[in-house]
Each structure stands twice: as structure tokens, then as C-alpha cells.
Amino acid sequence: MSESDDAPPVVIVGSGAVGLFLGVLLARVGVRALVLEAGGRTLGGFANTTFECVGRRHQGIQISRSRSLGGTTNLWGGQLVELMPADLQRREWPCGEAWPIRYEELASHFRETYQALGVPDDIIEDPAVWEWLGTPRPQLGQGLEVFLTRWMRMPNLAVLFSREIETDSNLLVATDATVCGFTFDGDRIAAVEVCDGQGRRVRVRGQRFVLAAGTVENVRLLLHGATVADCPWRHNRMVGRRFQDHLGGRIADIKPHAMRDFSRAFATLVVKGDKLQPKIRTTNDFVGQPGNLNIQAMLAFESSISENLVFLKQFVKAALYGRRVGSLKALLKNSIACSRYLLPLMWNYAVQHRLLIPGSAKISLHVQSETVPLDESRITIDTTCRDVYGLPKVILDWRVGQIELPQIKQFAERVAVALAPIADVVIVPELAAGRTEFLDGLYETGHQAGGCVMGESPETGVVDRDLRVFGTRNLYVLGASVFRSSGNANTTFSAMALAMRLKRHLVGI
Ligand SMILES: Cc1cc2nc3c(=O)[nH]c(=O)nc-3n(C[C@H](O)[C@H](O)[C@H](O)COP(=O)(O)OP(=O)(O)OC[C@H]3O[C@@H](n4cnc5c(N)ncnc54)[C@H](O)[C@@H]3O)c2cc1C
């Protein structure tokens, strides 16, 4: 094994949503960052021999992770959603201690995070957007509210930051560089061991190390590290515990009384070229009451031209980013199919600032529910089974608790009452009857979290309020894997806000 001799101030493991983002943020303030990425520049995944599910089915461990430059931002939608204040407070669950940071400490980085991702200032606050549209924000009652999510124009971070990756001398990104071990020096990490596809190994030294390899891989690396006698976190029983994902699936069908009114409240908005999506969620006050879960729902619109519109959107995107586009014949066929909607489409887009919901559209409501973070919902490793890099197989035992089904049922019932003035809501019969088969049929949403949770002490967490692994002086974990709970929000935006906060900690401002 050879050794690199130039120790960068910060070594980041993983070039995904949070790792690459942190690298870019550090480089922008003149701090040299080395990002080590296991995958290459083309889309790759994790071999299915490297993990096994023994608990609740979890397909996301295979299909919702990308092992490539840019990580899972090669797959994601780039929808930005904030955690809510109640998410970080004490919850009435066993082990429901508050996060060690206050909501304000996280939220104070939201604006800067939006800006770094290219979201214009004037669409960051919901009230400003509704005011600009000249439409009052829809009022729901029942402990529910309408809120807006923002979609990045360019969700793939490897593309968004390509210029900085290529030209910024403070940002060095190495691909085909799988981190597969640590060298300890007391309570410090002296180096990480890196292996390439040819089996060549090198030790990379650094002053500070940040694990940003995604929820599952962060845990794999920490548990693998803990098999060595001098590992500082060897006795931390929290590593791998409280694995979470959101539960997703259809909970109701919706028939608006008048499509025009419904559309004004719930059609996707296009504000100065940026896409915002109205959704329904539980209010912060409701979430703060004992035993309540934080739940959101989105409306899905399916019409005879849905597929044609998806084709046209992908065609335009591919053409814009220089990728292979579909055939001209297919373009013509899909354009003809949409032609009778062309004028209403354009009218809605240019005048109403909304995407068209055709009158014939089938509308359904899809839930995204928080799950209780359980100690027994956990990731462990099987050291008898190793991959080509010597990393042990991951065993995922995802568990979901007892309150999710009644809470989702109650949520659907409250939405039905809240929407009654503008629509009929027909709850899926299995849910209305509260059958466990309904819960079994829900899928995970690609929002893997937990396993390295933030805590006040090594008894309750893996990392401290600064995201530093307990027992170490220079190893940090970044990503949704540090979330103590995951609220209803798609996890990545708040994880990126934590990257913003970690940047400040690392550069000492
Ligand atoms: C289809 C889909 C849609 C989604 N949409 C949204 C959305 O709209 N909004 C949202 O908030 N979230 C969304 N998500 C979830 C989001 O993509 C992930 O939560 C997010 O990418 C996680 O960021 P991360 O940086 O922690 O991990 P990743 O983005 O997965 O990056 C981790 C990187 O680390 C690398 N790596 C792993 N192990 C090692 C190692 N040993 N050495 C070196 N490198 C390593 C990986 O190759 C990878 O590149 C979606 C997910 C999917 C699958």
C-alpha cells in the first residue's frame, strides 16, 4: 500500500448530494477539499451481493442509490423541502429525545442553501409566491396546511457544479476511489484507506474527514471501522440504529367539484421558470402534540396525455443537455397527441403560471409519512461476507411501528373533511378499514435516514451537535443518516443545510 503525502484540510467520502455540495462550499471559501468517490462518471449502482434485507421489504437499498459522481442526485427529482420546527423537538415516543441542535440553528442556513442551489430569492417564502400569483393560499383547517416545495432546475449536482469540479484548484474529486478503512492515531483519524477497481490501495491522509457516503454506506464504514481494536467508536451501540425511510403510497382518489377551483389550489406552479408544487401537510402545532406523526401528501394527475407530456419533457431536457434524444417520429407522434391541449397548456403556463390539469385527469392522493425511529430498525454487518474492497455485507432490518397505520388513516380522513368544499375524497378501502395489509403495501420513498443519529452523548447518538463522531477529534458524518427523526420532508434539503452548517464549523466561522 502506498501513501499520499499531501494532506488536504478536508477529505470527504462520497460525491453525492451532501458530499459534493460540501466540497464545493469549502472550495468557494478557499479551503482545499478532496472528495473521494467510489463510483465513476457514468451511472452505477451497488452490487446486490453487498446488502441483504431481513426485515420489512426495502427495495430502495438497491434501486434508490447511485454509486457515481454526483451520487443519488443522478436519480433524484431535486425537490427541496424543509424540516419543520416540531421535527427537532422532543417527541412522545420511547427514545424520542430532542435533537441536540435547535430548529433555528438549522433553519438559519436554509436561505444560503437555496441560494447555493440556484433557487431565486423571491420564491423561497411561500407567502411571497402566493402573493405574486394573486391567489390566496388555500386554507384547510383540521391541523392541515398547503405548502410549496421547490424543484431545482438542474438537479444533478455533478452537472450543476461541473465547472467547479473541472476548474477549481481547491476542489479535487477522485472517482473509482472506494474508501474501505481507517488508520487511527488515538482519537484522530490519520488516514483513510482507498481502493480502486484494479485492487490498488493507497492511504490518503487528511486533517479532517467527513463521511458523506449515504445512509447505508456511512453505517457500513463505521461498523467496519469498529471491528478494529483501537477504533474510538468501537463501543457505541447506537451505530446503525434508528434506520428510517418515509412510507409512501396512494391513500385516496379525488374528484373535484370544479376543476378550475381545484387547479387554482393544487396545480403545479411555474413562477418565472421555476417549478413549485403545492402539497398538503400536518401543521407544526399538530405534529407537536403527543403521539402524532408528521405526514404530507401530494396530488398525482393522470390524463390521456400524461405519457406524451413526459416524453416531450424528456426530449427537451435531453436536447438541452446534449444527451441522446428520442426519434423525430416519436416527437411528432407525441406532439400530435398533445396538440388539442396546446392552447390551454400555453394559457395556463403563461397566464395562470400553472401546469394544465386536463378536465379528464384522474387525481389521486399519495402519502409520505414519517416513521417512528425504532432502536430495532437497524443496519448491521456480516463480516463473514465481504466485497472486492474487503467491506462487509450490510444487513438491513427495517422496522415500522404501531402508530403509522392509524396516523395515516386519520390523516386521510382529515384531508377528506378539509377538501370537502372543493372535492370528493374517496379513501382507499383497505386504509379506510385500517387493515394491516394496507401498511404492508406501502413502499419506501428513497429517503433513507438514521443509523448515525445526532445525540447529546454516545449513549444516545453517534455524532455530536457538530456532526463529529463521539470519541474522535476529526471524523464527521454528513447526510440524513444523522437525523434523529425525519419529519414528512424529503430529506436532502435539510441535510444540505447541515452541510452549510458543517462548512462553517470546519472553516471556523
Ligand atoms: C428516484 C429518487 C428521487 C428522489 N427525489 C428526492 C427529492 O426530490 N428530494 C429529496 O430531498 N430527496 C430525494 N431523493 C433522495 C436523495 O436522492 C438522497 O436522499 C440523497 O441523494 C442522499 O444524499 P447523500 O449525499 O447522503 O448520498 P448519495 O447522494 O447517495 O451519495 C453518496 C455517494 O457516496 C459514494 N460512496 C458510497 N460508499 C463509498 C465509499 N466507501 N467510498 C467512497 N464513496 C462512497 C456513492 O457512490 C455516492 O456517490 C430521491 C431519491 C431517489 C432514488
The ligand as an SDF file (V2000), in Angstrom:
LIG
                    3D

 53 58  0  0  0  0  0  0  0  0999 V2000
  -35.7780    8.4110   -7.5530 C   0  0  0  0  0  0  0  0  0  0  0  0
  -35.3710    9.2520   -6.3560 C   0  0  0  0  0  0  0  0  0  0  0  0
  -35.9080   10.5210   -6.2170 C   0  0  0  0  0  0  0  0  0  0  0  0
  -35.5570   11.2920   -5.1060 C   0  0  0  0  0  0  0  0  0  0  0  0
  -36.0360   12.5550   -5.0250 N   0  0  0  0  0  0  0  0  0  0  0  0
  -35.6920   13.3160   -3.9830 C   0  0  0  0  0  0  0  0  0  0  0  0
  -36.1530   14.6590   -3.9170 C   0  0  0  0  0  0  0  0  0  0  0  0
  -36.8210   15.1440   -4.8330 O   0  0  0  0  0  0  0  0  0  0  0  0
  -35.8180   15.3880   -2.8150 N   0  0  0  0  0  0  0  0  0  0  0  0
  -35.0570   14.8750   -1.8060 C   0  0  0  0  0  0  0  0  0  0  0  0
  -34.8320   15.5670   -0.8210 O   0  0  0  0  0  0  0  0  0  0  0  0
  -34.5490   13.6270   -1.8850 N   0  0  0  0  0  0  0  0  0  0  0  0
  -34.8380   12.8390   -2.9490 C   0  0  0  0  0  0  0  0  0  0  0  0
  -34.3240   11.5850   -3.0450 N   0  0  0  0  0  0  0  0  0  0  0  0
  -33.3740   11.1310   -2.0310 C   0  0  0  0  0  0  0  0  0  0  0  0
  -31.9890   11.7260   -2.3010 C   0  0  0  0  0  0  0  0  0  0  0  0
  -31.5710   11.4400   -3.5980 O   0  0  0  0  0  0  0  0  0  0  0  0
  -30.9840   11.1550   -1.3120 C   0  0  0  0  0  0  0  0  0  0  0  0
  -31.5100   11.2830   -0.0180 O   0  0  0  0  0  0  0  0  0  0  0  0
  -29.6800   11.9320   -1.3660 C   0  0  0  0  0  0  0  0  0  0  0  0
  -29.0970   11.8210   -2.6310 O   0  0  0  0  0  0  0  0  0  0  0  0
  -28.7160   11.4150   -0.3070 C   0  0  0  0  0  0  0  0  0  0  0  0
  -27.5580   12.1990   -0.3770 O   0  0  0  0  0  0  0  0  0  0  0  0
  -26.1720   11.6600    0.1480 P   0  0  0  0  0  0  0  0  0  0  0  0
  -25.1390   12.6100   -0.3110 O   0  0  0  0  0  0  0  0  0  0  0  0
  -26.2970   11.3580    1.5940 O   0  0  0  0  0  0  0  0  0  0  0  0
  -25.9790   10.2380   -0.5830 O   0  0  0  0  0  0  0  0  0  0  0  0
  -25.8030    9.9460   -2.1270 P   0  0  0  0  0  0  0  0  0  0  0  0
  -26.3580   11.0330   -2.9540 O   0  0  0  0  0  0  0  0  0  0  0  0
  -26.3200    8.5760   -2.3360 O   0  0  0  0  0  0  0  0  0  0  0  0
  -24.2400    9.9740   -2.3470 O   0  0  0  0  0  0  0  0  0  0  0  0
  -23.3650    9.0970   -1.6850 C   0  0  0  0  0  0  0  0  0  0  0  0
  -22.1360    8.9210   -2.5460 C   0  0  0  0  0  0  0  0  0  0  0  0
  -21.1370    8.2380   -1.7770 O   0  0  0  0  0  0  0  0  0  0  0  0
  -20.4880    7.2940   -2.6020 C   0  0  0  0  0  0  0  0  0  0  0  0
  -19.9200    6.2430   -1.7650 N   0  0  0  0  0  0  0  0  0  0  0  0
  -20.5820    5.2680   -1.1030 C   0  0  0  0  0  0  0  0  0  0  0  0
  -19.7220    4.4880   -0.4350 N   0  0  0  0  0  0  0  0  0  0  0  0
  -18.4910    4.9990   -0.6570 C   0  0  0  0  0  0  0  0  0  0  0  0
  -17.1900    4.6290   -0.2310 C   0  0  0  0  0  0  0  0  0  0  0  0
  -16.9820    3.5720    0.5810 N   0  0  0  0  0  0  0  0  0  0  0  0
  -16.1340    5.3580   -0.6710 N   0  0  0  0  0  0  0  0  0  0  0  0
  -16.3220    6.4360   -1.4800 C   0  0  0  0  0  0  0  0  0  0  0  0
  -17.5480    6.8220   -1.9130 N   0  0  0  0  0  0  0  0  0  0  0  0
  -18.6110    6.1100   -1.4990 C   0  0  0  0  0  0  0  0  0  0  0  0
  -21.6020    6.7940   -3.5050 C   0  0  0  0  0  0  0  0  0  0  0  0
  -21.0710    6.1860   -4.6700 O   0  0  0  0  0  0  0  0  0  0  0  0
  -22.3770    8.0570   -3.7760 C   0  0  0  0  0  0  0  0  0  0  0  0
  -21.8990    8.7250   -4.9050 O   0  0  0  0  0  0  0  0  0  0  0  0
  -34.6460   10.7820   -4.1290 C   0  0  0  0  0  0  0  0  0  0  0  0
  -34.1070    9.5080   -4.2820 C   0  0  0  0  0  0  0  0  0  0  0  0
  -34.4620    8.7460   -5.3890 C   0  0  0  0  0  0  0  0  0  0  0  0
  -33.8460    7.3840   -5.5360 C   0  0  0  0  0  0  0  0  0  0  0  0
  1  2  1  0
  2  3  1  0
  2 52  2  0
  3  4  2  0
  4  5  1  0
  4 50  1  0
  5  6  2  0
  6  7  1  0
  6 13  1  0
  7  8  2  0
  7  9  1  0
  9 10  1  0
 10 11  2  0
 10 12  1  0
 12 13  2  0
 13 14  1  0
 14 15  1  0
 14 50  1  0
 15 16  1  0
 16 17  1  0
 16 18  1  0
 18 19  1  0
 18 20  1  0
 20 21  1  0
 20 22  1  0
 22 23  1  0
 23 24  1  0
 24 25  2  0
 24 26  1  0
 24 27  1  0
 27 28  1  0
 28 29  2  0
 28 30  1  0
 28 31  1  0
 31 32  1  0
 32 33  1  0
 33 34  1  0
 33 48  1  0
 34 35  1  0
 35 36  1  0
 35 46  1  0
 36 37  1  0
 36 45  1  0
 37 38  2  0
 38 39  1  0
 39 40  1  0
 39 45  2  0
 40 41  1  0
 40 42  2  0
 42 43  1  0
 43 44  2  0
 44 45  1  0
 46 47  1  0
 46 48  1  0
 48 49  1  0
 50 51  2  0
 51 52  1  0
 52 53  1  0
M  END
$$$$
